[in-house]
Amino acid sequence: MSHSSPLLDVQAVSFAQDGTTLLAPVSLQLDAGEFILLTGPSGSGKSTLLKIISTLLEPSGGELFFKGQPVSGIKPESHRQQVSYCFQTPVLFGETVYDNLALPWQIRQKKVDVAVLKHWLRQVNLPEEMLEKKTGQLSGGEKQRVALLRNLQFLPEVLLLDEITSALDEENKQMINQLIAGLVKEKGVAVIWISHDTAEISQAQRVVTLAASREGDA
């Protein structure tokens, strides 16, 4: 662990909605290149916490810092390019796989490099020809992998993964595990991964367990 400021600093962050507590106060720190496994029972607020870290939700209490700066003072679009959240249920855009993998390039006003897209498809055991496949024709596991690749086109500093292998068989789960672990070790990407399968995420450096909330389902 570094003695300098952490990459991400979550200080007593909580979330409530309509009088219901969805996330009790949580504090944690994440350093560059650190791989955290986030666990806890249903209703403990795991997904809620990741949505707050990625600024998809505003916390009801506490404060969040990124590189020592309050996240509340950072433009959401800028923050989300550095702190990327991959949903448990994949949300795909447009008509084809290409539309989804090209989106991060278009947001950054860069010319899409099709060779790079094909490279990433191969990394997750998907054929290059899938670029032109309609998103409506994809299986659940294929959708999960395409959604993940959308987050990896331009590597963020923090990658937030929410049960992203739930629709995959064991072989592909292990492949994704190795891919993410490689990005941590080789590229210094920091990861917080929600999973109930501790054996699957065997290379996580630290396990953070959230306690069950008495109310809510998150």
C-alpha positions as CSV (number, residue, x, y, z in Angstrom):
1,M,0.0,0.0,0.0
2,S,1.2,3.4,-0.9
3,H,1.8,6.1,1.8
4,S,0.7,8.8,-0.7
5,S,-2.9,9.8,-1.1
6,P,-5.1,6.9,-2.3
7,L,-6.4,6.9,-5.8
8,L,-10.0,6.6,-4.5
9,D,-11.1,7.6,-1.0
10,V,-14.6,6.7,0.2
11,Q,-15.4,8.5,3.5
12,A,-18.5,7.3,5.3
13,V,-20.6,7.3,2.1
14,S,-24.2,6.3,2.5
15,F,-27.4,6.4,0.5
16,A,-31.1,6.5,1.4
17,Q,-34.2,6.9,-0.7
18,D,-37.7,7.7,0.4
19,G,-36.7,7.1,4.0
20,T,-35.2,3.7,3.2
21,T,-31.5,3.0,3.8
22,L,-30.0,1.3,0.8
23,L,-26.3,1.8,1.8
24,A,-25.1,2.2,5.4
25,P,-22.0,4.4,5.8
26,V,-19.0,2.8,4.1
27,S,-15.4,3.9,4.1
28,L,-12.7,2.3,2.0
29,Q,-9.5,3.3,0.1
30,L,-8.3,2.1,-3.3
31,D,-4.7,2.5,-4.6
32,A,-3.6,2.4,-8.2
33,G,-3.2,-1.2,-9.3
34,E,-5.2,-2.6,-6.4
35,F,-7.7,-5.4,-6.9
36,I,-10.6,-5.5,-4.4
37,L,-13.3,-8.1,-4.2
38,L,-16.5,-6.6,-2.9
39,T,-18.9,-9.1,-1.2
40,G,-21.9,-9.0,1.1
41,P,-25.5,-10.3,1.2
42,S,-28.3,-9.1,-1.0
43,G,-29.4,-5.7,0.3
44,S,-26.1,-4.6,1.6
45,G,-25.7,-1.9,-1.0
46,K,-22.9,-3.3,-3.2
47,S,-24.3,-2.0,-6.5
48,T,-25.4,1.2,-4.9
49,L,-21.8,1.8,-3.7
50,L,-20.4,1.3,-7.2
51,K,-23.0,3.6,-8.7
52,I,-22.0,6.3,-6.2
53,I,-18.3,5.9,-6.9
54,S,-19.0,6.3,-10.6
55,T,-21.3,9.3,-10.0
56,L,-24.4,7.6,-11.3
57,L,-25.9,8.2,-7.8
58,E,-25.3,11.1,-5.4
59,P,-24.6,10.0,-1.9
60,S,-27.0,11.0,0.9
61,G,-24.0,11.3,3.3
62,G,-20.3,11.2,3.4
63,E,-17.8,12.3,0.7
64,L,-15.9,10.7,-2.1
65,F,-12.4,11.8,-3.3
66,F,-10.5,10.9,-6.5
67,K,-6.8,11.6,-6.6
68,G,-7.3,13.8,-3.5
69,Q,-10.1,15.9,-5.1
70,P,-13.7,15.9,-4.1
71,V,-15.6,14.1,-6.8
72,S,-18.5,16.5,-6.3
73,G,-16.2,19.1,-8.0
74,I,-15.3,17.0,-11.0
75,K,-17.3,17.0,-14.2
76,P,-19.3,13.7,-14.3
77,E,-18.2,13.0,-17.9
78,S,-14.6,13.5,-17.1
79,H,-14.9,11.3,-13.9
80,R,-16.6,8.5,-15.7
81,Q,-13.8,8.3,-18.3
82,Q,-11.4,7.6,-15.4
83,V,-13.7,5.6,-13.2
84,S,-15.7,3.2,-15.3
85,Y,-18.7,1.2,-14.1
86,C,-19.7,-2.1,-15.9
87,F,-23.4,-3.0,-15.0
88,Q,-24.5,-6.4,-13.7
89,T,-27.2,-6.4,-16.4
90,P,-25.5,-5.3,-19.7
91,V,-27.0,-2.3,-21.4
92,L,-26.1,-2.3,-25.1
93,F,-26.7,0.6,-27.6
94,G,-27.3,0.9,-31.3
95,E,-28.0,-2.1,-33.5
96,T,-24.7,-4.0,-33.7
97,V,-21.7,-5.0,-31.6
98,Y,-19.7,-2.5,-33.7
99,D,-21.9,0.3,-32.6
100,N,-21.1,-0.5,-28.9
101,L,-17.4,-0.9,-29.3
102,A,-17.1,2.2,-31.4
103,L,-19.0,4.4,-28.9
104,P,-16.0,5.1,-26.6
105,W,-14.0,6.2,-29.7
106,Q,-16.7,8.5,-30.9
107,I,-17.2,10.1,-27.5
108,R,-13.5,11.0,-27.6
109,Q,-13.8,12.1,-31.2
110,K,-11.2,9.6,-32.3
111,K,-11.3,7.5,-35.5
112,V,-12.3,3.9,-34.8
113,D,-9.5,1.4,-35.2
114,V,-11.3,-1.8,-36.3
115,A,-8.2,-3.8,-35.8
116,V,-8.2,-2.8,-32.1
117,L,-11.9,-3.8,-31.8
118,K,-11.1,-7.2,-33.3
119,H,-8.2,-7.7,-30.9
120,W,-10.4,-7.1,-27.9
121,L,-13.0,-9.5,-29.2
122,R,-10.4,-12.2,-29.5
123,Q,-9.3,-11.5,-25.9
124,V,-12.7,-12.6,-24.6
125,N,-13.2,-15.6,-26.9
126,L,-15.5,-13.8,-29.3
127,P,-15.1,-14.1,-33.1
128,E,-14.1,-11.0,-35.1
129,E,-17.2,-11.5,-37.3
130,M,-19.3,-10.6,-34.3
131,L,-18.7,-6.9,-35.0
132,E,-21.6,-6.9,-37.4
133,K,-23.9,-9.0,-35.3
134,K,-27.1,-7.5,-34.1
135,T,-27.2,-6.9,-30.4
136,G,-30.7,-8.5,-30.2
137,Q,-29.2,-11.8,-31.4
138,L,-26.5,-12.0,-28.6
139,S,-26.7,-14.5,-25.7
140,G,-26.5,-13.2,-22.2
141,G,-22.9,-14.2,-21.9
142,E,-22.0,-12.5,-25.2
143,K,-23.8,-9.3,-24.1
144,Q,-21.8,-9.3,-20.8
145,R,-18.5,-9.6,-22.7
146,V,-19.4,-6.9,-25.2
147,A,-20.4,-4.5,-22.4
148,L,-17.1,-5.2,-20.6
149,L,-15.1,-4.5,-23.8
150,R,-16.9,-1.2,-24.1
151,N,-15.3,-0.2,-20.8
152,L,-11.9,-1.5,-21.8
153,Q,-11.5,0.3,-25.2
154,F,-9.8,3.2,-23.3
155,L,-8.5,1.8,-20.0
156,P,-9.9,3.7,-17.0
157,E,-7.8,4.2,-13.9
158,V,-10.6,2.5,-11.9
159,L,-12.7,-0.3,-13.2
160,L,-15.9,-1.1,-11.3
161,L,-17.3,-4.5,-12.1
162,D,-20.8,-5.6,-11.0
163,E,-21.3,-9.4,-11.2
164,I,-20.1,-9.3,-14.8
165,T,-19.6,-13.0,-15.3
166,S,-23.0,-14.2,-14.0
167,A,-24.1,-15.5,-17.5
168,L,-20.8,-17.1,-18.4
169,D,-19.7,-20.7,-18.2
170,E,-16.7,-21.7,-16.0
171,E,-14.2,-21.5,-18.8
172,N,-15.1,-18.0,-19.8
173,K,-15.4,-16.9,-16.2
174,Q,-11.8,-17.9,-15.7
175,M,-10.8,-16.2,-19.0
176,I,-12.3,-12.9,-17.8
177,N,-10.7,-13.3,-14.4
178,Q,-7.3,-13.7,-16.0
179,L,-7.9,-10.8,-18.4
180,I,-8.8,-8.4,-15.5
181,A,-5.9,-9.6,-13.3
182,G,-3.6,-9.0,-16.2
183,L,-4.8,-5.4,-16.6
184,V,-4.2,-4.9,-12.9
185,K,-0.7,-6.2,-13.0
186,E,0.5,-4.9,-16.4
187,K,-1.4,-1.7,-16.7
188,G,-1.9,-0.6,-13.1
189,V,-5.7,-0.5,-13.4
190,A,-7.5,-0.4,-10.0
191,V,-10.4,-2.8,-9.7
192,I,-13.4,-3.2,-7.4
193,W,-15.3,-6.4,-8.4
194,I,-18.6,-7.4,-6.9
195,S,-18.9,-11.2,-6.8
196,H,-20.3,-13.9,-4.5
197,D,-17.8,-16.4,-6.0
198,T,-14.5,-15.8,-4.1
199,A,-12.9,-18.8,-5.9
200,E,-13.6,-17.1,-9.3
201,I,-11.8,-13.9,-8.2
202,S,-8.9,-15.7,-6.7
203,Q,-6.4,-13.0,-7.6
204,A,-8.0,-10.2,-5.7
205,Q,-5.6,-8.7,-3.2
206,R,-8.2,-7.7,-0.6
207,V,-11.8,-8.6,0.2
208,V,-14.2,-6.0,1.5
209,T,-17.5,-7.3,2.9
210,L,-20.5,-5.0,3.4
211,A,-22.9,-5.8,6.2
212,A,-26.5,-6.5,5.5
213,S,-28.8,-3.5,5.7
214,R,-32.0,-3.9,7.6
215,E,-33.9,-2.2,4.8
216,G,-33.8,-2.0,1.0
217,D,-32.5,-4.1,-1.8
218,A,-29.3,-3.0,-3.5
